[in-house]
């Protein structure tokens, strides 16, 4: 599925006017994913290299005791499914009702919440939080505001995994031919935001070739 790369950032800076894609038209992505839920589900069935990062979130823990919050869970495959097969208790959140409907039918024993991650307040804390290929659809200001939300949902020692761009900027991808907004802060700002909200960086890999070119952040909530 689409993710944010150096090439995409450069193209959008140089060619946004030629592409004719206004920023306002691509900022809200939930309706796009909602309309494309079945096609997305048919495509998003296999891992694209992220499995090693997911496994690392469980290192040194009994998976049966780990609660996982999957932000932008899509239709539950493969990420939420990975954690469920390990015995974790999964709560998936997505703003697209059609995605959540598929999750509820496919995985009825998990908890599925139709909500916007930006205003999420579940009243509990989790041992692991994942925002893979979802967090980077937020505007840069909304991304900044998400770090207190991460902190409020994270238990002591919780692992946080998310993807970003390799550098600060905005880019327009596509979802089955529809314009799809992405944004990123720079690495120094992400580090500062993580630190300010009680997280220490465990791994930061820029355009990891073993993971389809994703830029990956793995952090731990400090005691």
TAHUJO-V797550 format. One record per residue. RES is the residue in three letters. PHI is phi in whole degrees, -180 to 180 (* if undefined). PSI is psi as a letter, one per 30 degrees, with the letter a starting at -180 (999 if undefined). Layout:
((RES/PHI/PSI) (RES/PHI/PSI))
This chain:
((UNK/*/l) (UNK/-64/k) (UNK/-144/l) (UNK/-96/k) (UNK/-124/l) (UNK/-58/e) (UNK/-63/e) (UNK/-65/e) (UNK/-62/e) (UNK/-65/e) (UNK/-63/e) (UNK/-69/e) (UNK/-65/e) (UNK/-90/f) (UNK/-130/g) (UNK/-57/e) (UNK/-67/e) (UNK/-65/e) (UNK/-72/f) (UNK/69/g) (UNK/-107/j) (UNK/-69/k) (UNK/-63/e) (UNK/-62/f) (UNK/-75/f) (UNK/-121/g) (UNK/-71/e) (UNK/-90/j) (UNK/-101/f) (UNK/-56/e) (UNK/-62/e) (UNK/-65/e) (UNK/-67/e) (UNK/-63/e) (UNK/-68/f) (UNK/-104/g) (UNK/-56/e) (UNK/-69/e) (UNK/-68/e) (UNK/-61/e) (UNK/-61/e) (UNK/-67/e) (UNK/-86/e) (UNK/-91/i) (UNK/-114/f) (UNK/-122/l) (UNK/-71/l) (UNK/-116/g) (UNK/109/f) (UNK/-80/f) (UNK/-58/e) (UNK/-63/e) (UNK/-70/e) (UNK/-63/e) (UNK/-64/e) (UNK/-65/f) (UNK/-64/f) (UNK/-101/f) (UNK/-59/k) (UNK/76/g) (UNK/-126/l) (UNK/-82/j) (UNK/-57/e) (UNK/-64/f) (UNK/-104/g) (UNK/-98/k) (UNK/-99/k) (UNK/-121/k) (UNK/-110/j) (UNK/-106/j) (UNK/-93/k) (UNK/78/h) (UNK/-73/f) (UNK/62/b) (UNK/-101/g) (UNK/90/f) (UNK/-119/k) (UNK/-95/f) (UNK/-73/e) (UNK/-60/e) (UNK/-60/e) (UNK/-56/e) (UNK/-68/e) (UNK/-65/e) (UNK/-68/f) (UNK/-84/f) (UNK/99/g) (UNK/-74/l) (UNK/-91/j) (UNK/-107/k) (UNK/-118/j) (UNK/-106/k) (UNK/-126/k) (UNK/-151/k) (UNK/-85/f) (UNK/-97/j) (UNK/-60/e) (UNK/-67/e) (UNK/-65/e) (UNK/-63/e) (UNK/-61/e) (UNK/-65/e) (UNK/-59/e) (UNK/-64/e) (UNK/-73/e) (UNK/-79/e) (UNK/-128/i) (UNK/-68/f) (UNK/-86/f) (UNK/-87/l) (UNK/-104/k) (UNK/-124/k) (UNK/-126/k) (UNK/-86/j) (UNK/-164/l) (UNK/-95/k) (UNK/-59/f) (UNK/-67/f) (UNK/-115/g) (UNK/-68/k) (UNK/-148/i) (UNK/-87/f) (UNK/73/g) (UNK/-153/l) (UNK/-118/l) (UNK/-122/l) (UNK/-85/f) (UNK/-150/k) (UNK/-128/k) (UNK/-122/k) (UNK/-135/i) (UNK/-87/k) (UNK/55/h) (UNK/-135/e) (UNK/-54/e) (UNK/-77/g) (UNK/-85/f) (UNK/-80/l) (UNK/-63/l) (UNK/-64/e) (UNK/-65/e) (UNK/-67/e) (UNK/-63/e) (UNK/-58/e) (UNK/-74/f) (UNK/-76/f) (UNK/-67/e) (UNK/-62/e) (UNK/-65/e) (UNK/-56/e) (UNK/-62/e) (UNK/-70/f) (UNK/-92/f) (UNK/-97/k) (UNK/-75/l) (UNK/-59/k) (UNK/82/g) (UNK/-64/k) (UNK/-96/k) (UNK/-121/k) (UNK/-125/k) (UNK/-149/l) (UNK/-113/k) (UNK/-137/a) (UNK/-89/l) (UNK/-77/f) (UNK/-158/l) (UNK/-68/k) (UNK/156/a) (UNK/-128/k) (UNK/-149/l) (UNK/-115/j) (UNK/-99/a) (UNK/-149/l) (UNK/-124/j) (UNK/51/h) (UNK/90/f) (UNK/-98/k) (UNK/-66/k) (UNK/-130/k) (UNK/-80/k) (UNK/-136/l) (UNK/-150/l) (UNK/-151/k) (UNK/-90/l) (UNK/-89/l) (UNK/-62/e) (UNK/-62/e) (UNK/-70/e) (UNK/-59/e) (UNK/-60/e) (UNK/-66/e) (UNK/-67/e) (UNK/-61/e) (UNK/-62/e) (UNK/-65/f) (UNK/-110/g) (UNK/88/g) (UNK/-111/k) (UNK/-109/k) (UNK/-73/k) (UNK/-98/e) (UNK/-141/k) (UNK/-137/j) (UNK/-121/k) (UNK/-95/k) (UNK/48/h) (UNK/-58/j) (UNK/-67/f) (UNK/-82/f) (UNK/-132/h) (UNK/66/g) (UNK/83/g) (UNK/-70/k) (UNK/-97/k) (UNK/-120/k) (UNK/-122/k) (UNK/-127/k) (UNK/-133/l) (UNK/-124/k) (UNK/-75/k) (UNK/-79/l) (UNK/-67/999))
